[in-house]
Amino acid sequence: MRLIFTSGSREGQAVALDDGRLTIGRDDDNDLQITDEKVSRHHAEITRENGGSAVLRDLGSRNGTFVDEVRLDEPRVLNGGEELRIGAHEMRVEADERVYAGEQRVPSRERRSRRMLIAGAVAAGLLVLLVLAQLFLPGLAEDRLRSELERYGRVDRVHVEAFPAVTLLWKHADRVEVTMASYRSDPGGQGSLADFLSDTRAARELDARVAFLDADLVTLHDVRLTKDGDALTAKATLTQADLRAALPGFVNVRPVRAAGDGIVVRAGGGAFGQTATARLRIVAKDGRIVVQPDNALLGSFVSINVFKDPRVSVDSLAADLHGDRYVLTARGHLR
């Protein structure tokens, strides 16, 4: 059942009569608002009784409610076909289920309240889930990362921050902090380090510290790796003893220079009664860390990769020499 406006600016508009109570009046708290000075603030109401019939009541309006041009003085059951007049607005009661152009469905106050309760319950449920996620997901992410890192060495501390924590389901963290006593790469050296960076690339900030790092080709001390977005900065200490241990036993290395463009060393060795010396540079080149002759012509053709991975680009390598120790600073980015 519905009301069809048959006059005025709303002519042709249909209002469905849902189950419950439909209030009519000038104030905006009515289910059906009619802005007409001849309409009272709370003019009339239509209720659906238990039997399903629609009952129209006047709410003591000043100008009255008319059914078929007769002023209503008691509740009237609407069966369809009645002509109503409220103020200057005329309406017809339709009992069929035809769809009218411009139909406006006005839910009853009870139905609106029910919808608000459902929406409130859904919002409360989502809030509870977000709170639980904030409490438990960071700890789960820390346990997972700790378990992965323990394959490579002793883990002292793992801390993960994320808000909202549900972003951790997609490995998005605000900050990840890792402290390890030691880290030993897989055979081949650098792959597991790049794997770690790739796994944590969705973290906005990373601060990883390793006291002793065995990267297969070379051993480093007091390593600190930080990441801000895709930008990487790594600092570490390399001793002369570790550098000699990384080379064949017959090769002797002496430092020549350490500066903002890498390290220069003099390498000498002998075999079969013959000796030779050469100056070598350890530098960043084309996203790699390489060892090459300290000669512009030969260096462009001969180089040995110390670090190379398609996921990480090394942009620069700087060094300071302190006694028998090199303090290295490498900067790069994730590809």
HUSUL-V485219 format. One record per run of one state. SS is the DSSP state (alpha for helix, beta for strand, coil for the rest). FROM is the first residue (numbers start at 1). LEN is the number of residues. If there is no record, write none. Layout:
ss = (SS/SS)
from = (FROM/FROM)
len = (LEN/LEN)
This chain:
ss = (coil/beta/coil/beta/coil/beta/coil/beta/coil/beta/coil/beta/coil/beta/coil/beta/coil/beta/coil/beta/coil/beta/coil/beta/coil/alpha/coil/beta/coil/alpha/coil/beta/coil/alpha/coil/beta/coil/beta/coil/beta/alpha/coil/beta/coil/beta/coil/beta/coil/beta/coil/alpha/coil/beta/coil/beta/coil/beta/coil/beta/coil)
from = (1/2/6/14/18/21/26/32/34/44/49/54/59/65/68/70/72/76/79/83/87/89/95/103/107/109/150/155/162/165/171/175/185/191/200/205/215/219/229/231/240/246/251/260/262/272/274/286/287/294/296/300/304/308/309/310/312/323/325/335)
len = (1/4/8/4/3/5/6/2/10/5/5/5/6/3/2/2/4/3/4/4/2/6/8/4/2/41/5/7/3/6/4/10/6/9/5/10/4/10/2/9/6/5/9/2/10/2/12/1/7/2/4/4/4/1/1/2/11/2/10/1)
